[in-house]
Amino acid sequence: MKTDENRTVTRERMQRLEALLDGEDELRDRLQAVLRFSRKIRVSEYHLTNACNIRCKGCWFFEYGHDTATREAKDAEALEAFLIKETKERRVNAALVIGGEPTLFPDRLRLYVKHMPYVTISSNGLRRLPMEGFENVAIGLTLFGGGPMDDQLRGIKPSGRTFSGLFETALGNYRDDPRAGFIYALTETGIEHIEDTVVRIRDNGNRVNFNFYSAYDAEDPTALARQEELLEEALRVRAKYPETVVSTPYYIRTMITGRSHFGRFGYDVCPSLSQDHAGHADRLVNGNPVLPFFNTWAADLKTVKFCCTSGHCNGCRDSQAVISWMVVSMDRFLTDKVMLETWVEMAESYWKQFIWGPFHWTKDAGRRQAVMDPIGDGHAAQVSVDLAHGETLPNPLLAAIAGREAAEAGEVRVRAPEVVA
């Protein structure tokens, strides 16, 4: 039951919102769409495996020994029982699956797809996630530094042997694949590579979110000698390629500097903490919001990890943690209409990453076309649909597969899927 203080805070928030939204019907619709969908999502993070086919410099998973801290559960029945418990008892419906490298074990991933409606995996891009059975899985592809720096930082086998062409391999594996977007960790030593890297991602038919490269072998992983140069170039490239760079200017500034207009990112405000970890008793009651239901589970399916990343907060500037901090802090953006619209834009940009949601870049508001079966008689056609903000266009991959199956059966000839403004 809410306390009187909570009721007062809620009432004051609603009054501020009503004042800011007066006469702003479009902004009101966008805000309501974001809130309506966000409230549906109850996410947790899962280490699918301790194994990985590369050894990136700056990878916290191996830097801090997460691969050896617990034994990996390999039994399919145990994993399925665990996922049923997650969905039934903890009411989790969204899985962020990391590793190690999740694509090494597609059969395990299929169990996540079976039991969770919203699945996202983090991958290094070296192996392609099959299409069949994973049509609605969002894929975040890691990228460090850009240009030749990606091979320098990530082109390393577990044996220590180096190789080249990792970024090219990821581009080839996920060309024109709407499931996949790049999570590009920017570095001050790679400033000159940012624009070219973004152009290559654009030309490959993908989108990109900016991340921050934390050199965990350094004394201060977040220290930057050329912070202003990095920020200026990131903002310039985003302004030049707004359809490719999903990250918003406000988020980019916060991610690079570690500061928002209301505070500094750190443990006391980070919302991506495991709710069932004993070390967070004080943090959970300090008044700053957290992600409800969120846990990070080790690959043994038993151990609750400290948080969504390394557990070393002084060196963390993780993109998902930072954007989550922004999204859960809406109250801090209720100062004026400009700031409220800034928050709505950031929230929309966050959800644009995920093909399983209504804000994915293939599903923007406006008039869209897709291969669909509008009547339901098994005959696919190219049709147009008017969408409002947050409304869902049928997944073009699913529509294309249905169309191909009909075509192979000799029922209908269809064009390749197309999603256009």
VOLUM-422917 format. One record per residue (C-alpha): residue in three letters; y, z, x; residue number from 0. Coordinates in steps of 0.25 Angstrom, whole numbers. Layout:
BEGIN
ala_Y_Z_X_NUM;
...
//
This chain:
BEGIN
met_0_0_0_0;
lys_14_-3_5_1;
thr_23_8_9_2;
asp_37_9_3_3;
glu_42_4_17_4;
asn_34_-8_17_5;
arg_38_-11_3_6;
thr_53_-10_7_7;
val_50_-19_19_8;
thr_44_-30_10_9;
arg_55_-29_0_10;
glu_65_-31_11_11;
arg_58_-42_17_12;
met_57_-50_4_13;
gln_72_-47_1_14;
arg_75_-53_14_15;
leu_66_-65_12_16;
glu_72_-68_-2_17;
ala_86_-68_4_18;
leu_82_-77_15_19;
leu_75_-87_6_20;
asp_85_-88_-4_21;
gly_88_-103_-6_22;
glu_77_-106_4_23;
asp_66_-112_-4_24;
glu_59_-120_7_25;
leu_60_-108_17_26;
arg_54_-99_5_27;
asp_43_-109_3_28;
arg_39_-110_18_29;
leu_40_-95_19_30;
gln_31_-92_7_31;
ala_21_-103_12_32;
val_20_-96_26_33;
leu_18_-82_20_34;
arg_8_-87_10_35;
phe_-1_-93_20_36;
ser_1_-82_31_37;
arg_-4_-71_21_38;
lys_-17_-78_20_39;
ile_-20_-78_35_40;
arg_-28_-66_41_41;
val_-31_-70_55_42;
ser_-39_-64_67_43;
glu_-43_-70_80_44;
tyr_-57_-72_86_45;
his_-62_-74_100_46;
leu_-73_-84_97_47;
thr_-78_-84_111_48;
asn_-76_-78_125_49;
ala_-79_-92_131_50;
cys_-69_-103_135_51;
asn_-71_-116_142_52;
ile_-58_-114_150_53;
arg_-50_-103_157_54;
cys_-35_-105_155_55;
lys_-25_-98_164_56;
gly_-18_-88_155_57;
cys_-29_-86_145_58;
trp_-29_-71_141_59;
phe_-43_-72_135_60;
phe_-49_-73_149_61;
glu_-38_-67_157_62;
tyr_-40_-54_150_63;
gly_-55_-54_149_64;
his_-57_-57_134_65;
asp_-69_-66_137_66;
thr_-77_-54_143_67;
ala_-72_-43_135_68;
thr_-82_-45_123_69;
arg_-95_-53_122_70;
glu_-94_-65_113_71;
ala_-101_-65_100_72;
lys_-110_-78_99_73;
asp_-118_-75_86_74;
ala_-114_-84_74_75;
glu_-119_-74_64_76;
ala_-111_-63_70_77;
leu_-98_-71_71_78;
glu_-100_-75_56_79;
ala_-102_-61_52_80;
phe_-89_-57_60_81;
leu_-81_-68_53_82;
ile_-86_-64_39_83;
lys_-82_-50_42_84;
glu_-68_-55_47_85;
thr_-66_-62_34_86;
lys_-71_-52_24_87;
glu_-68_-39_30_88;
arg_-55_-42_38_89;
arg_-51_-54_29_90;
val_-47_-63_41_91;
asn_-46_-78_37_92;
ala_-40_-84_49_93;
ala_-47_-84_63_94;
leu_-40_-87_76_95;
val_-52_-91_85_96;
ile_-50_-90_100_97;
gly_-59_-88_112_98;
gly_-62_-91_123_99;
glu_-63_-105_117_100;
pro_-67_-106_102_101;
thr_-71_-121_102_102;
leu_-83_-118_111_103;
phe_-90_-112_99_104;
pro_-87_-120_87_105;
asp_-99_-114_79_106;
arg_-92_-101_80_107;
leu_-79_-107_75_108;
arg_-86_-113_63_109;
leu_-89_-99_58_110;
tyr_-74_-95_59_111;
val_-71_-108_51_112;
lys_-82_-104_41_113;
his_-76_-90_38_114;
met_-61_-91_41_115;
pro_-52_-101_33_116;
tyr_-42_-101_45_117;
val_-47_-103_59_118;
thr_-39_-106_72_119;
ile_-45_-108_85_120;
ser_-38_-107_99_121;
ser_-44_-117_109_122;
asn_-42_-123_123_123;
gly_-44_-137_117_124;
leu_-55_-141_127_125;
arg_-65_-142_116_126;
arg_-62_-149_102_127;
leu_-65_-140_90_128;
pro_-74_-149_81_129;
met_-67_-154_68_130;
glu_-79_-153_59_131;
gly_-78_-139_53_132;
phe_-65_-135_60_133;
glu_-56_-144_52_134;
asn_-47_-133_48_135;
val_-47_-125_61_136;
ala_-34_-123_69_137;
ile_-35_-125_84_138;
gly_-25_-120_94_139;
leu_-26_-127_107_140;
thr_-22_-120_119_141;
leu_-12_-126_129_142;
phe_-6_-120_141_143;
gly_7_-125_148_144;
gly_6_-139_145_145;
gly_4_-152_153_146;
pro_-4_-149_166_147;
met_-2_-134_165_148;
asp_-13_-134_154_149;
asp_-24_-138_163_150;
gln_-18_-129_174_151;
leu_-19_-117_165_152;
arg_-31_-121_156_153;
gly_-39_-131_163_154;
ile_-49_-121_169_155;
lys_-64_-120_166_156;
pro_-71_-106_166_157;
ser_-76_-109_179_158;
gly_-62_-111_185_159;
arg_-63_-126_186_160;
thr_-50_-133_182_161;
phe_-49_-145_173_162;
ser_-38_-154_167_163;
gly_-35_-160_154_164;
leu_-37_-148_145_165;
phe_-25_-152_136_166;
glu_-29_-166_135_167;
thr_-43_-162_131_168;
ala_-37_-153_120_169;
leu_-28_-164_115_170;
gly_-39_-174_115_171;
asn_-48_-164_107_172;
tyr_-37_-161_96_173;
arg_-30_-174_95_174;
asp_-23_-175_81_175;
asp_-31_-163_77_176;
pro_-23_-155_67_177;
arg_-31_-143_69_178;
ala_-26_-141_84_179;
gly_-13_-137_89_180;
phe_-10_-133_104_181;
ile_-5_-119_108_182;
tyr_3_-122_120_183;
ala_6_-111_129_184;
leu_19_-114_136_185;
thr_22_-110_150_186;
glu_35_-110_158_187;
thr_28_-118_169_188;
gly_25_-129_159_189;
ile_38_-131_152_190;
glu_39_-146_157_191;
his_25_-148_150_192;
ile_29_-143_136_193;
glu_35_-156_129_194;
asp_24_-165_135_195;
thr_13_-156_130_196;
val_19_-155_116_197;
val_20_-170_116_198;
arg_5_-172_119_199;
ile_1_-162_109_200;
arg_10_-169_98_201;
asp_4_-183_102_202;
asn_-10_-177_101_203;
gly_-7_-173_86_204;
asn_-7_-158_88_205;
arg_4_-147_87_206;
val_7_-136_97_207;
asn_12_-121_97_208;
phe_18_-115_109_209;
asn_12_-103_115_210;
phe_16_-95_128_211;
tyr_8_-96_140_212;
ser_5_-82_146_213;
ala_0_-82_160_214;
tyr_-9_-69_159_215;
asp_-11_-69_174_216;
ala_4_-66_176_217;
glu_10_-52_176_218;
asp_19_-56_164_219;
pro_12_-67_156_220;
thr_25_-69_147_221;
ala_35_-70_158_222;
leu_43_-83_159_223;
ala_53_-87_170_224;
arg_56_-100_162_225;
gln_56_-94_148_226;
glu_69_-101_143_227;
glu_64_-114_149_228;
leu_51_-113_142_229;
leu_57_-109_129_230;
glu_67_-120_129_231;
glu_57_-131_132_232;
ala_47_-126_121_233;
leu_58_-126_111_234;
arg_63_-140_115_235;
val_49_-145_114_236;
arg_47_-139_100_237;
ala_60_-145_95_238;
lys_56_-158_100_239;
tyr_42_-158_94_240;
pro_43_-149_82_241;
glu_31_-156_75_242;
thr_22_-153_87_243;
val_26_-139_92_244;
val_23_-130_80_245;
ser_29_-118_86_246;
thr_43_-114_81_247;
pro_55_-112_90_248;
tyr_56_-97_87_249;
tyr_42_-95_90_250;
ile_43_-103_103_251;
arg_54_-94_108_252;
thr_47_-81_104_253;
met_34_-86_110_254;
ile_41_-89_124_255;
thr_50_-78_125_256;
gly_42_-67_118_257;
arg_54_-63_109_258;
ser_57_-65_95_259;
his_71_-62_88_260;
phe_65_-48_84_261;
gly_57_-44_96_262;
arg_47_-47_108_263;
phe_33_-51_106_264;
gly_23_-40_111_265;
tyr_12_-31_106_266;
asp_21_-23_97_267;
val_24_-35_88_268;
cys_12_-44_91_269;
pro_4_-46_78_270;
ser_-8_-52_83_271;
leu_-15_-39_86_272;
ser_-30_-35_82_273;
gln_-28_-26_70_274;
asp_-41_-19_73_275;
his_-39_-16_88_276;
ala_-37_-2_90_277;
gly_-26_-4_100_278;
his_-16_-8_90_279;
ala_-14_4_81_280;
asp_0_6_85_281;
arg_4_-8_85_282;
leu_-1_-10_71_283;
val_9_0_65_284;
asn_21_-3_74_285;
gly_27_-11_62_286;
asn_26_-25_68_287;
pro_17_-34_60_288;
val_3_-39_64_289;
leu_-7_-49_59_290;
pro_-15_-42_48_291;
phe_-30_-43_50_292;
phe_-29_-49_64_293;
asn_-39_-46_75_294;
thr_-44_-53_87_295;
trp_-59_-52_89_296;
ala_-66_-54_102_297;
ala_-78_-64_103_298;
asp_-88_-52_101_299;
leu_-83_-51_86_300;
lys_-81_-36_88_301;
thr_-70_-34_97_302;
val_-55_-34_92_303;
lys_-46_-39_103_304;
phe_-32_-33_105_305;
cys_-24_-45_100_306;
cys_-24_-60_98_307;
thr_-23_-63_113_308;
ser_-25_-55_126_309;
gly_-21_-41_122_310;
his_-11_-41_134_311;
cys_2_-41_126_312;
asn_12_-41_138_313;
gly_7_-55_141_314;
cys_5_-61_127_315;
arg_14_-72_121_316;
asp_3_-78_112_317;
ser_8_-88_103_318;
gln_0_-84_91_319;
ala_4_-69_93_320;
val_19_-73_94_321;
ile_19_-82_82_322;
ser_11_-72_74_323;
trp_22_-62_78_324;
met_32_-71_72_325;
val_25_-74_59_326;
val_22_-59_56_327;
ser_37_-56_59_328;
met_43_-63_47_329;
asp_52_-51_44_330;
arg_59_-53_57_331;
phe_64_-67_52_332;
leu_70_-62_39_333;
thr_84_-61_45_334;
asp_89_-75_40_335;
lys_84_-88_35_336;
val_84_-95_48_337;
met_74_-84_54_338;
leu_66_-84_41_339;
glu_64_-99_43_340;
thr_61_-97_58_341;
trp_49_-88_54_342;
val_44_-97_43_343;
glu_44_-109_53_344;
met_36_-100_63_345;
ala_26_-96_53_346;
glu_24_-110_48_347;
ser_23_-115_63_348;
tyr_12_-104_65_349;
trp_4_-109_53_350;
lys_5_-123_58_351;
gln_-5_-121_68_352;
phe_-16_-120_59_353;
ile_-23_-131_52_354;
trp_-29_-122_42_355;
gly_-15_-118_36_356;
pro_-5_-124_27_357;
phe_6_-125_38_358;
his_-2_-133_48_359;
trp_6_-145_53_360;
thr_-2_-155_45_361;
lys_2_-147_32_362;
asp_17_-146_33_363;
ala_25_-147_20_364;
gly_29_-161_16_365;
arg_21_-173_11_366;
arg_8_-175_19_367;
gln_-3_-184_19_368;
ala_-18_-182_21_369;
val_-32_-187_19_370;
met_-36_-179_6_371;
asp_-45_-180_-6_372;
pro_-34_-177_-16_373;
ile_-43_-180_-29_374;
gly_-55_-173_-23_375;
asp_-64_-185_-26_376;
gly_-69_-186_-11_377;
his_-59_-198_-9_378;
ala_-49_-195_2_379;
ala_-35_-201_2_380;
gln_-22_-201_10_381;
val_-13_-193_1_382;
ser_0_-186_2_383;
val_3_-171_-2_384;
asp_16_-164_-4_385;
leu_15_-150_3_386;
ala_24_-138_2_387;
his_26_-128_14_388;
gly_13_-121_17_389;
glu_4_-130_8_390;
thr_-9_-135_14_391;
leu_-12_-150_16_392;
pro_-27_-152_17_393;
asn_-32_-151_31_394;
pro_-32_-166_36_395;
leu_-44_-164_44_396;
leu_-52_-159_32_397;
ala_-47_-171_24_398;
ala_-50_-181_35_399;
ile_-65_-176_36_400;
ala_-67_-177_21_401;
gly_-61_-191_22_402;
arg_-70_-195_33_403;
glu_-82_-190_26_404;
ala_-79_-198_14_405;
ala_-76_-210_22_406;
glu_-89_-209_29_407;
ala_-96_-208_16_408;
gly_-90_-221_12_409;
glu_-81_-214_1_410;
val_-67_-217_6_411;
arg_-59_-222_18_412;
val_-49_-213_23_413;
arg_-38_-213_33_414;
ala_-38_-203_45_415;
pro_-31_-190_41_416;
glu_-16_-190_42_417;
val_-5_-179_39_418;
val_9_-184_40_419;
ala_22_-179_35_420;
//
